Amino acid sequence: MIDLFIKTYWSQLVTLALGILLGCFVTGWFNAGELAIAKGDNATLKAEHKEQVAQTATAALKRIVTANERADSLQIALDQTEKDLITSKLEKQHAIKMSTTGRACLNNATVRLLNDQAAGSPAATLPTPASKPVEADAAIATDTDVAQWINEAKAQYNVCRARLDTLIDWHFPITSPEENPHD
């Protein structure tokens, strides 16, 4: 009986050892297959990610180039508008000098009031009038001075408006002429 027990014990032990070895072999083989599949999937994911990064970078670069081209276009248009406004201002200044007489238009109290100075303070710095003032010490504004001031104020306003319009165009592109908020 002990013989049978020992034979059975050894045969069971050998069977167990073979089972363990076979299990390790099958598990290793299965894991190797899964690892190969995972490596393939990983390579595919890396390639897809690389392609997506390249597409995103290309799209971003395209947006930057488009924005820069648009900014350059708007700046060129603004520069031309400012040049036209300055030319118009200078032409009007010349015409004002030809069409005004230089006679007193606003008295010294009115000039001080418009220049935000108190009645007792020194006279404001005024442009040299086209003709002599009525009184030697009077700070007056001639019709030429007033016309030049109006021309300068209009020119500054138009330049400011053109700059703001360009800034608005930059932030809110106009897709059709009907949408133009500037006119």
PyMOL CGO cylinders between C-alpha atoms (Angstrom):
from pymol import cmd
from pymol.cgo import CYLINDER

trace = [
    CYLINDER, 0.00, 0.00, 0.00, 2.78, 2.38, 0.70, 0.3, 1, 1, 1, 1, 1, 1,
    CYLINDER, 2.78, 2.38, 0.70, 4.17, 1.49, -2.68, 0.3, 1, 1, 1, 1, 1, 1,
    CYLINDER, 4.17, 1.49, -2.68, 0.95, 2.44, -4.31, 0.3, 1, 1, 1, 1, 1, 1,
    CYLINDER, 0.95, 2.44, -4.31, 0.84, 5.60, -2.29, 0.3, 1, 1, 1, 1, 1, 1,
    CYLINDER, 0.84, 5.60, -2.29, 4.38, 6.60, -3.29, 0.3, 1, 1, 1, 1, 1, 1,
    CYLINDER, 4.38, 6.60, -3.29, 3.74, 5.77, -6.96, 0.3, 1, 1, 1, 1, 1, 1,
    CYLINDER, 3.74, 5.77, -6.96, 0.52, 7.74, -6.90, 0.3, 1, 1, 1, 1, 1, 1,
    CYLINDER, 0.52, 7.74, -6.90, 2.19, 10.57, -5.02, 0.3, 1, 1, 1, 1, 1, 1,
    CYLINDER, 2.19, 10.57, -5.02, 5.05, 10.79, -7.52, 0.3, 1, 1, 1, 1, 1, 1,
    CYLINDER, 5.05, 10.79, -7.52, 2.74, 10.52, -10.48, 0.3, 1, 1, 1, 1, 1, 1,
    CYLINDER, 2.74, 10.52, -10.48, 0.55, 13.26, -9.06, 0.3, 1, 1, 1, 1, 1, 1,
    CYLINDER, 0.55, 13.26, -9.06, 3.60, 15.38, -8.35, 0.3, 1, 1, 1, 1, 1, 1,
    CYLINDER, 3.60, 15.38, -8.35, 4.92, 14.87, -11.89, 0.3, 1, 1, 1, 1, 1, 1,
    CYLINDER, 4.92, 14.87, -11.89, 1.46, 15.63, -13.30, 0.3, 1, 1, 1, 1, 1, 1,
    CYLINDER, 1.46, 15.63, -13.30, 1.26, 18.77, -11.19, 0.3, 1, 1, 1, 1, 1, 1,
    CYLINDER, 1.26, 18.77, -11.19, 4.73, 19.88, -12.29, 0.3, 1, 1, 1, 1, 1, 1,
    CYLINDER, 4.73, 19.88, -12.29, 3.84, 19.25, -15.95, 0.3, 1, 1, 1, 1, 1, 1,
    CYLINDER, 3.84, 19.25, -15.95, 0.58, 21.14, -15.50, 0.3, 1, 1, 1, 1, 1, 1,
    CYLINDER, 0.58, 21.14, -15.50, 2.39, 24.08, -13.95, 0.3, 1, 1, 1, 1, 1, 1,
    CYLINDER, 2.39, 24.08, -13.95, 4.97, 24.10, -16.75, 0.3, 1, 1, 1, 1, 1, 1,
    CYLINDER, 4.97, 24.10, -16.75, 2.29, 23.80, -19.41, 0.3, 1, 1, 1, 1, 1, 1,
    CYLINDER, 2.29, 23.80, -19.41, 0.27, 26.60, -17.71, 0.3, 1, 1, 1, 1, 1, 1,
    CYLINDER, 0.27, 26.60, -17.71, 3.33, 28.86, -17.60, 0.3, 1, 1, 1, 1, 1, 1,
    CYLINDER, 3.33, 28.86, -17.60, 4.09, 28.13, -21.24, 0.3, 1, 1, 1, 1, 1, 1,
    CYLINDER, 4.09, 28.13, -21.24, 0.48, 28.81, -22.37, 0.3, 1, 1, 1, 1, 1, 1,
    CYLINDER, 0.48, 28.81, -22.37, 0.26, 31.94, -20.22, 0.3, 1, 1, 1, 1, 1, 1,
    CYLINDER, 0.26, 31.94, -20.22, 3.60, 33.21, -21.56, 0.3, 1, 1, 1, 1, 1, 1,
    CYLINDER, 3.60, 33.21, -21.56, 2.54, 32.48, -25.12, 0.3, 1, 1, 1, 1, 1, 1,
    CYLINDER, 2.54, 32.48, -25.12, -0.82, 34.23, -24.56, 0.3, 1, 1, 1, 1, 1, 1,
    CYLINDER, -0.82, 34.23, -24.56, 0.87, 37.23, -22.90, 0.3, 1, 1, 1, 1, 1, 1,
    CYLINDER, 0.87, 37.23, -22.90, 3.41, 37.48, -25.73, 0.3, 1, 1, 1, 1, 1, 1,
    CYLINDER, 3.41, 37.48, -25.73, 0.54, 37.66, -28.22, 0.3, 1, 1, 1, 1, 1, 1,
    CYLINDER, 0.54, 37.66, -28.22, -1.25, 40.30, -26.17, 0.3, 1, 1, 1, 1, 1, 1,
    CYLINDER, -1.25, 40.30, -26.17, 1.98, 42.27, -25.84, 0.3, 1, 1, 1, 1, 1, 1,
    CYLINDER, 1.98, 42.27, -25.84, 2.50, 42.18, -29.60, 0.3, 1, 1, 1, 1, 1, 1,
    CYLINDER, 2.50, 42.18, -29.60, -1.06, 43.42, -30.14, 0.3, 1, 1, 1, 1, 1, 1,
    CYLINDER, -1.06, 43.42, -30.14, -0.59, 46.17, -27.55, 0.3, 1, 1, 1, 1, 1, 1,
    CYLINDER, -0.59, 46.17, -27.55, 2.69, 47.26, -29.16, 0.3, 1, 1, 1, 1, 1, 1,
    CYLINDER, 2.69, 47.26, -29.16, 0.96, 47.42, -32.53, 0.3, 1, 1, 1, 1, 1, 1,
    CYLINDER, 0.96, 47.42, -32.53, -1.94, 49.41, -31.06, 0.3, 1, 1, 1, 1, 1, 1,
    CYLINDER, -1.94, 49.41, -31.06, 0.53, 51.71, -29.31, 0.3, 1, 1, 1, 1, 1, 1,
    CYLINDER, 0.53, 51.71, -29.31, 2.42, 52.33, -32.57, 0.3, 1, 1, 1, 1, 1, 1,
    CYLINDER, 2.42, 52.33, -32.57, -0.88, 53.07, -34.32, 0.3, 1, 1, 1, 1, 1, 1,
    CYLINDER, -0.88, 53.07, -34.32, -1.94, 55.48, -31.57, 0.3, 1, 1, 1, 1, 1, 1,
    CYLINDER, -1.94, 55.48, -31.57, 1.45, 57.22, -31.69, 0.3, 1, 1, 1, 1, 1, 1,
    CYLINDER, 1.45, 57.22, -31.69, 1.17, 57.63, -35.47, 0.3, 1, 1, 1, 1, 1, 1,
    CYLINDER, 1.17, 57.63, -35.47, -2.39, 58.98, -35.19, 0.3, 1, 1, 1, 1, 1, 1,
    CYLINDER, -2.39, 58.98, -35.19, -1.35, 61.37, -32.43, 0.3, 1, 1, 1, 1, 1, 1,
    CYLINDER, -1.35, 61.37, -32.43, 1.62, 62.59, -34.47, 0.3, 1, 1, 1, 1, 1, 1,
    CYLINDER, 1.62, 62.59, -34.47, -0.69, 63.21, -37.44, 0.3, 1, 1, 1, 1, 1, 1,
    CYLINDER, -0.69, 63.21, -37.44, -3.19, 65.09, -35.27, 0.3, 1, 1, 1, 1, 1, 1,
    CYLINDER, -3.19, 65.09, -35.27, -0.42, 67.27, -33.80, 0.3, 1, 1, 1, 1, 1, 1,
    CYLINDER, -0.42, 67.27, -33.80, 0.86, 68.05, -37.30, 0.3, 1, 1, 1, 1, 1, 1,
    CYLINDER, 0.86, 68.05, -37.30, -2.66, 68.94, -38.50, 0.3, 1, 1, 1, 1, 1, 1,
    CYLINDER, -2.66, 68.94, -38.50, -3.25, 71.15, -35.47, 0.3, 1, 1, 1, 1, 1, 1,
    CYLINDER, -3.25, 71.15, -35.47, 0.08, 72.93, -35.95, 0.3, 1, 1, 1, 1, 1, 1,
    CYLINDER, 0.08, 72.93, -35.95, -0.63, 73.44, -39.65, 0.3, 1, 1, 1, 1, 1, 1,
    CYLINDER, -0.63, 73.44, -39.65, -4.09, 74.84, -38.91, 0.3, 1, 1, 1, 1, 1, 1,
    CYLINDER, -4.09, 74.84, -38.91, -2.69, 77.16, -36.23, 0.3, 1, 1, 1, 1, 1, 1,
    CYLINDER, -2.69, 77.16, -36.23, 0.04, 78.39, -38.57, 0.3, 1, 1, 1, 1, 1, 1,
    CYLINDER, 0.04, 78.39, -38.57, -2.55, 79.02, -41.28, 0.3, 1, 1, 1, 1, 1, 1,
    CYLINDER, -2.55, 79.02, -41.28, -4.66, 81.06, -38.84, 0.3, 1, 1, 1, 1, 1, 1,
    CYLINDER, -4.66, 81.06, -38.84, -1.62, 83.09, -37.79, 0.3, 1, 1, 1, 1, 1, 1,
    CYLINDER, -1.62, 83.09, -37.79, -0.62, 83.77, -41.39, 0.3, 1, 1, 1, 1, 1, 1,
    CYLINDER, -0.62, 83.77, -41.39, -4.19, 84.77, -42.27, 0.3, 1, 1, 1, 1, 1, 1,
    CYLINDER, -4.19, 84.77, -42.27, -4.38, 87.07, -39.23, 0.3, 1, 1, 1, 1, 1, 1,
    CYLINDER, -4.38, 87.07, -39.23, -1.04, 88.68, -40.10, 0.3, 1, 1, 1, 1, 1, 1,
    CYLINDER, -1.04, 88.68, -40.10, -2.08, 89.21, -43.71, 0.3, 1, 1, 1, 1, 1, 1,
    CYLINDER, -2.08, 89.21, -43.71, -5.35, 90.76, -42.55, 0.3, 1, 1, 1, 1, 1, 1,
    CYLINDER, -5.35, 90.76, -42.55, -3.54, 92.97, -40.04, 0.3, 1, 1, 1, 1, 1, 1,
    CYLINDER, -3.54, 92.97, -40.04, -1.10, 94.10, -42.75, 0.3, 1, 1, 1, 1, 1, 1,
    CYLINDER, -1.10, 94.10, -42.75, -3.98, 94.86, -45.10, 0.3, 1, 1, 1, 1, 1, 1,
    CYLINDER, -3.98, 94.86, -45.10, -5.83, 96.86, -42.45, 0.3, 1, 1, 1, 1, 1, 1,
    CYLINDER, -5.83, 96.86, -42.45, -2.65, 98.74, -41.52, 0.3, 1, 1, 1, 1, 1, 1,
    CYLINDER, -2.65, 98.74, -41.52, -1.96, 99.66, -45.15, 0.3, 1, 1, 1, 1, 1, 1,
    CYLINDER, -1.96, 99.66, -45.15, -5.53, 100.91, -45.55, 0.3, 1, 1, 1, 1, 1, 1,
    CYLINDER, -5.53, 100.91, -45.55, -5.27, 102.89, -42.29, 0.3, 1, 1, 1, 1, 1, 1,
    CYLINDER, -5.27, 102.89, -42.29, -1.94, 104.42, -43.34, 0.3, 1, 1, 1, 1, 1, 1,
    CYLINDER, -1.94, 104.42, -43.34, -3.45, 105.49, -46.66, 0.3, 1, 1, 1, 1, 1, 1,
    CYLINDER, -3.45, 105.49, -46.66, -6.51, 106.95, -44.93, 0.3, 1, 1, 1, 1, 1, 1,
    CYLINDER, -6.51, 106.95, -44.93, -4.32, 108.91, -42.50, 0.3, 1, 1, 1, 1, 1, 1,
    CYLINDER, -4.32, 108.91, -42.50, -2.18, 110.17, -45.39, 0.3, 1, 1, 1, 1, 1, 1,
    CYLINDER, -2.18, 110.17, -45.39, -5.33, 111.28, -47.26, 0.3, 1, 1, 1, 1, 1, 1,
    CYLINDER, -5.33, 111.28, -47.26, -6.67, 113.01, -44.14, 0.3, 1, 1, 1, 1, 1, 1,
    CYLINDER, -6.67, 113.01, -44.14, -3.40, 114.85, -43.55, 0.3, 1, 1, 1, 1, 1, 1,
    CYLINDER, -3.40, 114.85, -43.55, -3.30, 115.95, -47.19, 0.3, 1, 1, 1, 1, 1, 1,
    CYLINDER, -3.30, 115.95, -47.19, -6.90, 117.15, -46.92, 0.3, 1, 1, 1, 1, 1, 1,
    CYLINDER, -6.90, 117.15, -46.92, -6.09, 119.04, -43.71, 0.3, 1, 1, 1, 1, 1, 1,
    CYLINDER, -6.09, 119.04, -43.71, -3.10, 120.78, -45.30, 0.3, 1, 1, 1, 1, 1, 1,
    CYLINDER, -3.10, 120.78, -45.30, -5.11, 121.71, -48.38, 0.3, 1, 1, 1, 1, 1, 1,
    CYLINDER, -5.11, 121.71, -48.38, -7.83, 123.17, -46.16, 0.3, 1, 1, 1, 1, 1, 1,
    CYLINDER, -7.83, 123.17, -46.16, -5.26, 125.09, -44.11, 0.3, 1, 1, 1, 1, 1, 1,
    CYLINDER, -5.26, 125.09, -44.11, -3.95, 126.67, -47.28, 0.3, 1, 1, 1, 1, 1, 1,
    CYLINDER, -3.95, 126.67, -47.28, -7.49, 127.48, -48.45, 0.3, 1, 1, 1, 1, 1, 1,
    CYLINDER, -7.49, 127.48, -48.45, -8.35, 128.94, -45.01, 0.3, 1, 1, 1, 1, 1, 1,
    CYLINDER, -8.35, 128.94, -45.01, -5.36, 131.29, -45.19, 0.3, 1, 1, 1, 1, 1, 1,
    CYLINDER, -5.36, 131.29, -45.19, -6.55, 132.44, -48.60, 0.3, 1, 1, 1, 1, 1, 1,
    CYLINDER, -6.55, 132.44, -48.60, -10.20, 132.88, -47.64, 0.3, 1, 1, 1, 1, 1, 1,
    CYLINDER, -10.20, 132.88, -47.64, -9.95, 134.50, -44.19, 0.3, 1, 1, 1, 1, 1, 1,
    CYLINDER, -9.95, 134.50, -44.19, -9.01, 138.08, -43.43, 0.3, 1, 1, 1, 1, 1, 1,
    CYLINDER, -9.01, 138.08, -43.43, -7.41, 137.74, -40.01, 0.3, 1, 1, 1, 1, 1, 1,
    CYLINDER, -7.41, 137.74, -40.01, -9.90, 140.08, -38.37, 0.3, 1, 1, 1, 1, 1, 1,
    CYLINDER, -9.90, 140.08, -38.37, -10.81, 139.67, -34.72, 0.3, 1, 1, 1, 1, 1, 1,
    CYLINDER, -10.81, 139.67, -34.72, -13.44, 137.02, -34.24, 0.3, 1, 1, 1, 1, 1, 1,
    CYLINDER, -13.44, 137.02, -34.24, -13.38, 136.17, -30.52, 0.3, 1, 1, 1, 1, 1, 1,
    CYLINDER, -13.38, 136.17, -30.52, -12.35, 138.65, -27.82, 0.3, 1, 1, 1, 1, 1, 1,
    CYLINDER, -12.35, 138.65, -27.82, -9.78, 137.93, -25.12, 0.3, 1, 1, 1, 1, 1, 1,
    CYLINDER, -9.78, 137.93, -25.12, -12.36, 136.95, -22.46, 0.3, 1, 1, 1, 1, 1, 1,
    CYLINDER, -12.36, 136.95, -22.46, -13.96, 134.42, -24.81, 0.3, 1, 1, 1, 1, 1, 1,
    CYLINDER, -13.96, 134.42, -24.81, -10.58, 133.01, -25.81, 0.3, 1, 1, 1, 1, 1, 1,
    CYLINDER, -10.58, 133.01, -25.81, -9.60, 132.59, -22.15, 0.3, 1, 1, 1, 1, 1, 1,
    CYLINDER, -9.60, 132.59, -22.15, -12.94, 130.95, -21.42, 0.3, 1, 1, 1, 1, 1, 1,
    CYLINDER, -12.94, 130.95, -21.42, -12.50, 128.50, -24.30, 0.3, 1, 1, 1, 1, 1, 1,
    CYLINDER, -12.50, 128.50, -24.30, -8.95, 127.76, -23.18, 0.3, 1, 1, 1, 1, 1, 1,
    CYLINDER, -8.95, 127.76, -23.18, -10.20, 126.99, -19.64, 0.3, 1, 1, 1, 1, 1, 1,
    CYLINDER, -10.20, 126.99, -19.64, -8.35, 129.87, -18.03, 0.3, 1, 1, 1, 1, 1, 1,
    CYLINDER, -8.35, 129.87, -18.03, -9.67, 132.17, -15.35, 0.3, 1, 1, 1, 1, 1, 1,
    CYLINDER, -9.67, 132.17, -15.35, -10.28, 135.79, -16.28, 0.3, 1, 1, 1, 1, 1, 1,
    CYLINDER, -10.28, 135.79, -16.28, -7.34, 137.02, -14.17, 0.3, 1, 1, 1, 1, 1, 1,
    CYLINDER, -7.34, 137.02, -14.17, -4.72, 134.51, -15.40, 0.3, 1, 1, 1, 1, 1, 1,
    CYLINDER, -4.72, 134.51, -15.40, -2.20, 135.19, -18.17, 0.3, 1, 1, 1, 1, 1, 1,
    CYLINDER, -2.20, 135.19, -18.17, -3.41, 134.86, -21.74, 0.3, 1, 1, 1, 1, 1, 1,
    CYLINDER, -3.41, 134.86, -21.74, -3.33, 131.43, -23.30, 0.3, 1, 1, 1, 1, 1, 1,
    CYLINDER, -3.33, 131.43, -23.30, -0.74, 130.58, -25.86, 0.3, 1, 1, 1, 1, 1, 1,
    CYLINDER, -0.74, 130.58, -25.86, -2.43, 131.33, -29.14, 0.3, 1, 1, 1, 1, 1, 1,
    CYLINDER, -2.43, 131.33, -29.14, -1.27, 130.96, -32.71, 0.3, 1, 1, 1, 1, 1, 1,
    CYLINDER, -1.27, 130.96, -32.71, 0.01, 134.13, -34.31, 0.3, 1, 1, 1, 1, 1, 1,
    CYLINDER, 0.01, 134.13, -34.31, -2.97, 135.82, -35.95, 0.3, 1, 1, 1, 1, 1, 1,
    CYLINDER, -2.97, 135.82, -35.95, -2.97, 136.59, -39.65, 0.3, 1, 1, 1, 1, 1, 1,
    CYLINDER, -2.97, 136.59, -39.65, -3.38, 140.29, -38.91, 0.3, 1, 1, 1, 1, 1, 1,
    CYLINDER, -3.38, 140.29, -38.91, -2.53, 142.50, -35.96, 0.3, 1, 1, 1, 1, 1, 1,
    CYLINDER, -2.53, 142.50, -35.96, -4.88, 142.25, -33.01, 0.3, 1, 1, 1, 1, 1, 1,
    CYLINDER, -4.88, 142.25, -33.01, -7.26, 145.08, -32.33, 0.3, 1, 1, 1, 1, 1, 1,
    CYLINDER, -7.26, 145.08, -32.33, -5.43, 145.95, -29.12, 0.3, 1, 1, 1, 1, 1, 1,
    CYLINDER, -5.43, 145.95, -29.12, -1.72, 145.36, -28.66, 0.3, 1, 1, 1, 1, 1, 1,
    CYLINDER, -1.72, 145.36, -28.66, -2.11, 143.30, -25.45, 0.3, 1, 1, 1, 1, 1, 1,
    CYLINDER, -2.11, 143.30, -25.45, -5.44, 141.65, -26.26, 0.3, 1, 1, 1, 1, 1, 1,
    CYLINDER, -5.44, 141.65, -26.26, -5.47, 137.86, -26.64, 0.3, 1, 1, 1, 1, 1, 1,
    CYLINDER, -5.47, 137.86, -26.64, -7.97, 137.41, -29.41, 0.3, 1, 1, 1, 1, 1, 1,
    CYLINDER, -7.97, 137.41, -29.41, -8.70, 134.74, -31.93, 0.3, 1, 1, 1, 1, 1, 1,
    CYLINDER, -8.70, 134.74, -31.93, -9.02, 135.82, -35.51, 0.3, 1, 1, 1, 1, 1, 1,
    CYLINDER, -9.02, 135.82, -35.51, -11.34, 134.25, -38.04, 0.3, 1, 1, 1, 1, 1, 1,
    CYLINDER, -11.34, 134.25, -38.04, -8.25, 132.49, -39.41, 0.3, 1, 1, 1, 1, 1, 1,
    CYLINDER, -8.25, 132.49, -39.41, -7.41, 131.09, -35.96, 0.3, 1, 1, 1, 1, 1, 1,
    CYLINDER, -7.41, 131.09, -35.96, -10.95, 129.78, -35.48, 0.3, 1, 1, 1, 1, 1, 1,
    CYLINDER, -10.95, 129.78, -35.48, -11.08, 128.23, -38.94, 0.3, 1, 1, 1, 1, 1, 1,
    CYLINDER, -11.08, 128.23, -38.94, -7.67, 126.60, -38.41, 0.3, 1, 1, 1, 1, 1, 1,
    CYLINDER, -7.67, 126.60, -38.41, -8.78, 125.26, -35.03, 0.3, 1, 1, 1, 1, 1, 1,
    CYLINDER, -8.78, 125.26, -35.03, -11.93, 123.79, -36.55, 0.3, 1, 1, 1, 1, 1, 1,
    CYLINDER, -11.93, 123.79, -36.55, -9.90, 122.24, -39.39, 0.3, 1, 1, 1, 1, 1, 1,
    CYLINDER, -9.90, 122.24, -39.39, -7.40, 120.73, -36.91, 0.3, 1, 1, 1, 1, 1, 1,
    CYLINDER, -7.40, 120.73, -36.91, -10.17, 119.38, -34.67, 0.3, 1, 1, 1, 1, 1, 1,
    CYLINDER, -10.17, 119.38, -34.67, -11.94, 117.79, -37.65, 0.3, 1, 1, 1, 1, 1, 1,
    CYLINDER, -11.94, 117.79, -37.65, -8.68, 116.23, -38.87, 0.3, 1, 1, 1, 1, 1, 1,
    CYLINDER, -8.68, 116.23, -38.87, -7.89, 114.80, -35.43, 0.3, 1, 1, 1, 1, 1, 1,
    CYLINDER, -7.89, 114.80, -35.43, -11.43, 113.45, -35.14, 0.3, 1, 1, 1, 1, 1, 1,
    CYLINDER, -11.43, 113.45, -35.14, -11.25, 111.82, -38.58, 0.3, 1, 1, 1, 1, 1, 1,
    CYLINDER, -11.25, 111.82, -38.58, -7.87, 110.18, -37.83, 0.3, 1, 1, 1, 1, 1, 1,
    CYLINDER, -7.87, 110.18, -37.83, -9.20, 108.89, -34.50, 0.3, 1, 1, 1, 1, 1, 1,
    CYLINDER, -9.20, 108.89, -34.50, -12.36, 107.59, -36.19, 0.3, 1, 1, 1, 1, 1, 1,
    CYLINDER, -12.36, 107.59, -36.19, -10.30, 105.83, -38.89, 0.3, 1, 1, 1, 1, 1, 1,
    CYLINDER, -10.30, 105.83, -38.89, -8.13, 104.16, -36.25, 0.3, 1, 1, 1, 1, 1, 1,
    CYLINDER, -8.13, 104.16, -36.25, -11.13, 103.02, -34.24, 0.3, 1, 1, 1, 1, 1, 1,
    CYLINDER, -11.13, 103.02, -34.24, -12.86, 101.74, -37.39, 0.3, 1, 1, 1, 1, 1, 1,
    CYLINDER, -12.86, 101.74, -37.39, -9.74, 99.72, -38.23, 0.3, 1, 1, 1, 1, 1, 1,
    CYLINDER, -9.74, 99.72, -38.23, -9.63, 98.33, -34.69, 0.3, 1, 1, 1, 1, 1, 1,
    CYLINDER, -9.63, 98.33, -34.69, -13.30, 97.37, -34.95, 0.3, 1, 1, 1, 1, 1, 1,
    CYLINDER, -13.30, 97.37, -34.95, -12.65, 95.73, -38.32, 0.3, 1, 1, 1, 1, 1, 1,
    CYLINDER, -12.65, 95.73, -38.32, -9.82, 93.73, -36.78, 0.3, 1, 1, 1, 1, 1, 1,
    CYLINDER, -9.82, 93.73, -36.78, -11.99, 92.37, -33.99, 0.3, 1, 1, 1, 1, 1, 1,
    CYLINDER, -11.99, 92.37, -33.99, -15.23, 92.00, -35.97, 0.3, 1, 1, 1, 1, 1, 1,
    CYLINDER, -15.23, 92.00, -35.97, -14.51, 91.20, -39.61, 0.3, 1, 1, 1, 1, 1, 1,
    CYLINDER, -14.51, 91.20, -39.61, -17.12, 92.42, -42.06, 0.3, 1, 1, 1, 1, 1, 1,
    CYLINDER, -17.12, 92.42, -42.06, -18.38, 89.69, -44.35, 0.3, 1, 1, 1, 1, 1, 1,
    CYLINDER, -18.38, 89.69, -44.35, -20.63, 91.86, -46.52, 0.3, 1, 1, 1, 1, 1, 1,
    CYLINDER, -20.63, 91.86, -46.52, -20.95, 95.61, -47.28, 0.3, 1, 1, 1, 1, 1, 1,
    CYLINDER, -20.95, 95.61, -47.28, -24.37, 95.71, -45.61, 0.3, 1, 1, 1, 1, 1, 1,
    CYLINDER, -24.37, 95.71, -45.61, -22.77, 94.84, -42.26, 0.3, 1, 1, 1, 1, 1, 1,
    CYLINDER, -22.77, 94.84, -42.26, -20.40, 97.83, -42.26, 0.3, 1, 1, 1, 1, 1, 1,
    CYLINDER, -20.40, 97.83, -42.26, -21.02, 99.65, -38.92, 0.3, 1, 1, 1, 1, 1, 1,
    CYLINDER, -21.02, 99.65, -38.92, -18.81, 102.63, -39.87, 0.3, 1, 1, 1, 1, 1, 1,
    CYLINDER, -18.81, 102.63, -39.87, -21.00, 104.31, -42.45, 0.3, 1, 1, 1, 1, 1, 1,
]
cmd.load_cgo(trace, "trace")
